[in-house]
Amino acid sequence: MTDWDNIDAGEIAKFESMAAYWWDTNGVLKSLHDINPLRLKYIDDRSPLYAKRVLDVGCGGGILAEAMARKGARVKGIDMAEGPLQAARDHAAWGGFEIGYRQSTAEAFSRKHANEFDIVTCFELLEHVENPTSIVAACARLVRPGGDVFFATLDRNLIAGLFAIIGAEYVLRLIARGTHQYRRFVKATELKHLAGEAGLTCRNLTWMNYNPFTKRYFLGKTGRVNYLIHFTKSF
Ligand code: SAH
């Protein structure tokens, strides 16, 4: 399989169509804005971001990338959707952040930039590709020995399917219909295995839960749907 085979044109088109609304905190990507403080804190607590060289894989319009830059990290972001990348560049320029945004796959980028980053983040991307294995392997190549890799994705089990698709897309309308395909969800156990094969050791698994009554997200030791996972690369 080549790098380009791992891109689903339909998925990229979906994100292209959201470019103009990426930074609308009450728009189609509201949920990404809502979860951002939690995921930023998770990363920063486990590997302080200040002055670190960080690569955000599948950065989209830069919600996470820019928040990490605000913490003092030296951030680069890659994505395959040009519209969201432009939204990311415009937003960073407006806020005075120097973030290098480039159109690339993780696989292609990893060939030229192996071991270059202290931290690699890849959030809400794995559930949108056919072959998560090659992206996980690319993230492992990109991080330096001893560095940290963080993923966030959706676990594949019946409860997750019900909550993430029926609940979030249809009942609560937290995210746009058609955002997710159940078969692409990645079980935490599978991700640990894939990452292990790529030379990464799991340090922590934390679940991100949503309370529909308070309309708030919170992190916990248990959960079934969204998770954050932290790995380190051995020396
Ligand atoms: N990580 C960001 C955006 C998540 S949305 C955040 O959490 O805030 C998923 C992003 O992944 C989209 O911007 C989409 O264009 C990108 N994407 C999907 N498939 C990709 C691939 N194969 N390579 C790089 N980016 C991809």
Residues whose N, C-alpha, C, O or C-beta is under 5 A from the ligand:
A	BS01	SAH	N6 I7 I12 F15 L32 V57 G58 C59 G60 I63 L64 I78 D79 M80 A81 P84 S104 T105 A106 F123 E124 L125 H128 V129
